[in-house]
Amino acid sequence: MNWLSTLSSERVGKLLDAAPDPTVVVDDAGALRYVNGRVAEVFGYPRADLVGRDVRTLVPDWDVAELRRATARQVLPTTLARHRNGHTLPVEVTVVALDGPDGQVTAFFRDISARLRLEQEADRMRDELIANISHELRTPLTSIVGYLELLGELDEQELGPEARRLVDIVARNAHRELRLVNDLLAVSFVDEDRASMVFEPVDLSVLAAQVVEDHQIFARGAGLEITAEAQESVVVRGDSDRLVRLLENLVINSCKFSPPGGQVRVGVTADAANGILTVVDTGIGVSEAERAKIFERMYRAPGAIVRQVEGAGLGLSIAKAIVDAHSGTIAVDSTPGQGTTVRVALPRSEPRLGG
């Protein structure tokens, strides 16, 4: 005997109608056995039209078997529910299994559309704030770096050894701060920035060779060997400056997390639809839990904090933003203690012929 049979239908109705969220009772076959008044308000169906129908009328992608496996109380992953007029709305669902042989469950739906809109607005305001502050910081920093470079060009009579050493320290730190400000600007990748990109054929093989050559000194300073292995020509359609930034971020990230004596290999291949960039290192690797967060803004893996690796946790989030803007994909495969492989796939483009 389940709990419904111990209460009168009137009392059951009052109990479920008192719930602040749309609430349904679903049987073992996935059929709706009871719906409260909030279901009609949120989903637009008359209550009488829903009783006896499949629960997937409301949640098309639901796996009925998942309901059967529900424990005493379980919060299911956020999913899309369907309104009677056809539009969808994101919902958070809590399922409570009922005692009884018929496998009934009660599902409480919470419309989270307003919450998601607030989160999106907060993200937009944060990006604008970051962009505005970064622009204000970039101008004086660029000036400081420029004058420091001029100081570094003075001869020994004008700038003594000790003063030159101090200028080098200031310049090194100013460059680091300028890189951080540039990263903050890049991370505010709003729609206007994407619209301003110039898409044209870009040869990934040429780009990879350029980036690897530019970072040889950086890699040698870290005790690493960096190499490029590329097919003769792999052309994609993209913004060349942004794609250089993408690969630079991946290469620098690999160098930061690879101990001396290791290797960083940049590869360029292609399949029928995509040009493929891979960056493989022999570094410390990341755990599965860290991989789930690795593209989040400002995320710093525990290993980076312990080892005091320089950075603000922006490099990979910027890389993903650039890949997304090019309608590509980026994935990370890693084994802790053995290394990491980052794979980027970008839609191919036929190279232009003639001038």
C-alpha positions as CSV (number, residue, x, y, z in Angstrom):
1,M,0.0,0.0,0.0
2,N,1.5,3.4,-1.0
3,W,1.0,6.7,0.7
4,L,-1.7,7.8,-1.8
5,S,-4.0,4.9,-0.7
6,T,-3.7,5.9,2.9
7,L,-5.1,9.4,2.3
8,S,-8.2,10.6,0.7
9,S,-7.9,12.1,-2.8
10,E,-9.1,15.4,-1.3
11,R,-6.3,15.5,1.3
12,V,-3.7,14.4,-1.3
13,G,-4.8,17.2,-3.6
14,K,-4.6,19.8,-0.8
15,L,-1.1,18.6,0.1
16,L,0.3,18.7,-3.4
17,D,-1.5,22.0,-4.3
18,A,0.2,23.6,-1.3
19,A,3.6,23.0,-2.9
20,P,5.0,26.3,-4.2
21,D,6.4,24.7,-7.3
22,P,4.8,22.7,-10.1
23,T,4.4,19.1,-8.7
24,V,3.5,15.8,-10.3
25,V,3.2,12.2,-9.3
26,V,4.6,9.8,-11.9
27,D,4.1,6.0,-11.9
28,D,6.5,3.3,-12.9
29,A,5.6,3.5,-16.6
30,G,6.2,7.2,-16.7
31,A,2.5,8.2,-16.7
32,L,1.3,11.3,-14.8
33,R,-1.0,10.3,-12.0
34,Y,-1.5,13.7,-10.4
35,V,-0.6,17.3,-11.2
36,N,-1.0,20.3,-8.9
37,G,-2.4,23.7,-9.9
38,R,1.0,25.2,-10.4
39,V,1.7,22.9,-13.3
40,A,-1.2,24.5,-15.2
41,E,0.1,28.0,-14.4
42,V,3.7,27.3,-15.4
43,F,3.2,24.9,-18.3
44,G,-0.1,26.1,-19.7
45,Y,-1.9,22.7,-19.7
46,P,-5.3,22.2,-18.1
47,R,-4.8,19.7,-15.2
48,A,-7.3,17.3,-16.7
49,D,-5.5,17.1,-20.0
50,L,-2.3,15.9,-18.3
51,V,-3.4,13.1,-16.0
52,G,-2.7,9.8,-17.7
53,R,-0.3,11.3,-20.2
54,D,3.4,10.5,-20.4
55,V,5.6,12.7,-18.2
56,R,7.7,13.4,-21.3
57,T,4.8,15.7,-22.4
58,L,6.4,18.1,-19.9
59,V,10.0,17.0,-20.1
60,P,10.7,15.5,-23.6
61,D,14.3,14.4,-22.9
62,W,13.6,12.6,-19.6
63,D,14.7,9.1,-19.2
64,V,11.9,7.2,-17.5
65,A,14.3,4.6,-16.3
66,E,16.1,7.3,-14.4
67,L,12.9,8.0,-12.4
68,R,12.7,4.3,-11.5
69,R,16.2,4.5,-10.0
70,A,15.4,7.6,-7.9
71,T,16.4,7.3,-4.3
72,A,14.5,8.8,-1.3
73,R,15.3,12.3,-2.5
74,Q,17.3,13.2,-5.6
75,V,18.0,16.4,-7.5
76,L,18.2,15.7,-11.2
77,P,20.4,17.6,-13.7
78,T,18.9,20.8,-15.0
79,T,16.9,20.1,-18.1
80,L,14.4,21.8,-20.5
81,A,10.7,21.5,-20.0
82,R,8.1,22.3,-22.7
83,H,5.2,24.7,-22.4
84,R,1.9,23.9,-24.1
85,N,2.6,26.6,-26.7
86,G,5.9,24.9,-27.7
87,H,8.5,27.1,-26.0
88,T,11.0,25.6,-23.6
89,L,12.0,26.7,-20.1
90,P,14.9,25.5,-18.0
91,V,13.9,23.6,-14.8
92,E,15.5,22.2,-11.8
93,V,13.8,19.0,-10.7
94,T,13.7,17.3,-7.3
95,V,12.4,13.7,-7.3
96,V,11.2,12.0,-4.2
97,A,10.6,8.2,-4.4
98,L,7.3,7.0,-2.7
99,D,6.9,3.8,-0.7
100,G,4.9,1.2,-2.5
101,P,5.1,-1.6,-5.1
102,D,4.1,0.6,-8.0
103,G,7.3,2.7,-8.1
104,Q,5.6,6.0,-8.0
105,V,7.7,9.2,-7.6
106,T,6.8,12.8,-6.9
107,A,8.7,15.4,-9.0
108,F,8.9,19.0,-8.0
109,F,9.7,21.4,-10.9
110,R,11.4,24.8,-10.3
111,D,11.5,27.2,-13.2
112,I,15.0,28.8,-13.1
113,S,14.6,31.1,-16.1
114,A,14.7,34.2,-14.0
115,R,17.8,33.0,-12.1
116,L,19.6,32.2,-15.3
117,R,18.7,35.7,-16.7
118,L,20.1,37.3,-13.5
119,E,23.3,35.2,-13.9
120,Q,23.7,36.2,-17.5
121,E,23.2,39.9,-16.6
122,A,25.7,39.6,-13.8
123,D,28.2,38.0,-16.2
124,R,27.6,40.9,-18.7
125,M,28.1,43.5,-16.0
126,R,31.3,41.8,-14.8
127,D,32.7,41.6,-18.3
128,E,32.0,45.3,-18.8
129,L,33.6,46.2,-15.5
130,I,36.7,44.1,-16.3
131,A,37.0,45.7,-19.7
132,N,36.6,49.3,-18.4
133,I,39.1,48.8,-15.6
134,S,41.6,47.0,-17.9
135,H,41.4,49.8,-20.5
136,E,42.1,52.4,-17.7
137,L,45.1,50.3,-16.5
138,R,46.5,49.5,-19.9
139,T,47.3,53.1,-21.0
140,P,49.6,54.1,-18.1
141,L,51.2,50.6,-18.1
142,T,52.0,50.8,-21.8
143,S,53.6,54.2,-21.2
144,I,55.7,52.9,-18.3
145,V,56.9,49.9,-20.4
146,G,57.8,52.2,-23.3
147,Y,59.9,54.5,-21.1
148,L,61.6,51.5,-19.4
149,E,62.6,50.2,-22.8
150,L,64.0,53.6,-23.7
151,L,66.0,53.6,-20.4
152,G,67.3,50.1,-21.3
153,E,68.7,51.5,-24.5
154,L,70.9,54.1,-22.8
155,D,74.7,53.4,-22.9
156,E,76.8,52.5,-19.9
157,Q,77.8,56.2,-19.2
158,E,74.2,57.3,-19.0
159,L,72.9,54.2,-17.0
160,G,75.2,52.4,-14.6
161,P,75.2,48.7,-13.9
162,E,73.2,48.9,-10.7
163,A,70.6,51.2,-12.2
164,R,70.3,49.0,-15.2
165,R,69.7,46.0,-13.0
166,L,66.9,47.8,-11.1
167,V,65.4,49.0,-14.4
168,D,65.4,45.4,-15.7
169,I,63.5,44.3,-12.5
170,V,60.9,47.1,-12.9
171,A,60.6,46.3,-16.7
172,R,60.1,42.6,-16.0
173,N,57.3,43.3,-13.5
174,A,55.7,45.9,-15.7
175,H,55.6,43.5,-18.6
176,R,54.0,40.9,-16.3
177,E,51.3,43.4,-15.2
178,L,50.7,44.4,-18.8
179,R,50.2,40.8,-19.8
180,L,47.7,40.4,-17.0
181,V,45.8,43.5,-18.1
182,N,45.8,42.2,-21.7
183,D,44.4,38.9,-20.4
184,L,41.7,40.7,-18.5
185,L,40.7,42.6,-21.7
186,A,40.7,39.4,-23.7
187,V,38.6,37.5,-21.2
188,S,35.8,40.1,-21.7
189,F,34.9,38.5,-25.0
190,V,31.6,40.2,-25.6
191,D,29.6,39.9,-28.8
192,E,30.9,43.2,-30.1
193,D,34.4,41.9,-29.9
194,R,33.5,38.8,-31.9
195,A,31.7,40.9,-34.6
196,S,34.9,42.9,-35.1
197,M,37.1,39.9,-35.9
198,V,38.4,39.5,-39.4
199,F,37.9,36.0,-40.8
200,E,40.1,34.9,-43.6
201,P,42.1,31.8,-44.6
202,V,44.8,31.1,-42.0
203,D,47.4,28.4,-42.5
204,L,47.7,26.6,-39.1
205,S,51.1,25.1,-40.1
206,V,52.6,28.5,-40.7
207,L,51.0,29.8,-37.5
208,A,52.3,26.9,-35.4
209,A,55.9,27.4,-36.7
210,Q,55.7,31.1,-35.9
211,V,54.5,30.6,-32.4
212,V,57.0,27.9,-31.6
213,E,59.8,30.0,-33.0
214,D,58.7,33.0,-31.0
215,H,58.7,31.0,-27.7
216,Q,62.0,29.1,-28.1
217,I,63.8,31.5,-25.6
218,F,60.9,31.2,-23.1
219,A,60.9,27.4,-23.3
220,R,64.7,27.2,-23.0
221,G,64.6,29.5,-20.0
222,A,62.2,26.9,-18.4
223,G,64.6,24.0,-19.3
224,L,62.1,22.7,-21.9
225,E,62.3,21.6,-25.5
226,I,59.5,22.9,-27.8
227,T,58.9,21.6,-31.3
228,A,56.4,21.8,-34.1
229,E,55.2,19.0,-36.3
230,A,52.8,20.1,-39.0
231,Q,51.3,18.9,-42.3
232,E,52.4,21.0,-45.3
233,S,49.3,23.2,-45.3
234,V,46.2,23.1,-43.2
235,V,44.0,26.2,-43.8
236,V,41.1,27.3,-41.6
237,R,38.9,30.3,-41.7
238,G,39.7,32.6,-38.8
239,D,41.1,35.7,-37.3
240,S,44.9,35.3,-37.5
241,D,45.7,37.5,-34.5
242,R,43.2,35.7,-32.3
243,L,44.4,32.3,-33.4
244,V,48.0,33.3,-32.6
245,R,46.8,34.4,-29.1
246,L,45.0,31.0,-28.8
247,L,48.1,29.0,-29.5
248,E,50.4,31.2,-27.5
249,N,48.2,30.7,-24.4
250,L,48.2,26.9,-24.8
251,V,52.0,26.8,-25.3
252,I,52.7,29.1,-22.4
253,N,50.4,27.1,-20.2
254,S,52.2,23.9,-21.1
255,C,55.5,25.4,-20.4
256,K,54.4,26.7,-17.0
257,F,53.3,23.3,-15.8
258,S,56.2,21.2,-17.3
259,P,59.2,20.6,-15.1
260,P,62.7,21.2,-16.5
261,G,63.9,18.5,-18.9
262,G,60.4,18.1,-20.4
263,Q,59.0,18.6,-23.8
264,V,56.2,20.6,-25.4
265,R,55.1,19.5,-28.9
266,V,52.8,21.5,-31.1
267,G,51.1,19.4,-33.9
268,V,48.9,20.4,-36.9
269,T,46.8,17.8,-38.7
270,A,43.5,17.8,-40.4
271,D,40.4,15.7,-41.1
272,A,37.7,16.2,-43.7
273,A,36.0,19.0,-41.8
274,N,38.6,20.5,-39.4
275,G,42.1,21.7,-39.0
276,I,43.4,20.3,-35.7
277,L,45.9,21.9,-33.4
278,T,47.4,19.8,-30.6
279,V,49.6,20.9,-27.8
280,V,51.2,18.0,-25.9
281,D,53.4,18.4,-22.8
282,T,55.1,16.1,-20.3
283,G,54.0,18.2,-17.4
284,I,52.3,17.6,-14.1
285,G,48.9,16.9,-15.6
286,V,45.5,17.6,-14.1
287,S,43.0,15.4,-12.4
288,E,39.6,14.6,-13.8
289,A,37.9,16.9,-11.2
290,E,40.2,19.8,-12.3
291,R,39.5,19.2,-16.0
292,A,35.8,19.9,-15.3
293,K,36.8,23.4,-14.2
294,I,39.9,24.1,-16.3
295,F,38.2,26.5,-18.7
296,E,36.4,28.6,-16.0
297,R,37.6,32.2,-15.6
298,M,40.0,32.8,-12.8
299,Y,40.2,29.0,-12.0
300,R,43.6,28.1,-10.5
301,A,44.3,24.4,-10.1
302,P,45.6,23.3,-6.7
303,G,48.9,22.3,-8.3
304,A,49.4,25.8,-9.7
305,I,48.8,27.4,-6.2
306,V,51.1,25.0,-4.4
307,R,53.9,25.5,-7.0
308,Q,53.3,29.2,-7.1
309,V,52.9,29.2,-10.9
310,E,52.5,32.7,-12.3
311,G,49.2,33.6,-13.7
312,A,45.6,34.6,-12.9
313,G,43.8,31.5,-14.3
314,L,42.7,33.3,-17.5
315,G,44.8,31.6,-20.2
316,L,42.5,28.6,-20.9
317,S,39.3,30.6,-20.5
318,I,40.6,33.0,-23.2
319,A,41.6,30.1,-25.4
320,K,38.1,28.6,-25.1
321,A,36.5,32.0,-25.9
322,I,38.6,32.3,-29.1
323,V,37.7,28.7,-30.1
324,D,34.0,29.3,-29.5
325,A,34.1,32.5,-31.6
326,H,35.5,30.4,-34.4
327,S,32.8,27.7,-34.1
328,G,35.4,25.2,-33.1
329,T,35.9,22.8,-30.2
330,I,38.6,22.4,-27.5
331,A,39.2,19.4,-25.3
332,V,41.8,18.4,-22.7
333,D,43.1,14.9,-22.0
334,S,45.5,14.5,-19.1
335,T,47.0,12.0,-16.7
336,P,48.4,13.4,-13.5
337,G,52.2,13.1,-13.4
338,Q,52.5,12.2,-17.1
339,G,51.3,15.2,-19.1
340,T,48.5,16.9,-20.8
341,T,47.1,17.1,-24.4
342,V,45.0,19.9,-25.6
343,R,43.2,19.4,-28.9
344,V,41.6,22.2,-30.8
345,A,39.4,21.6,-33.9
346,L,38.6,24.5,-36.2
347,P,36.5,24.4,-39.4
348,R,38.6,24.2,-42.5
349,S,38.7,26.7,-45.3
350,E,40.0,26.4,-48.9
351,P,43.0,28.6,-49.5
352,R,42.5,31.5,-51.9
353,L,43.9,31.1,-55.4
354,G,45.7,33.9,-57.1
355,G,46.4,37.5,-55.9
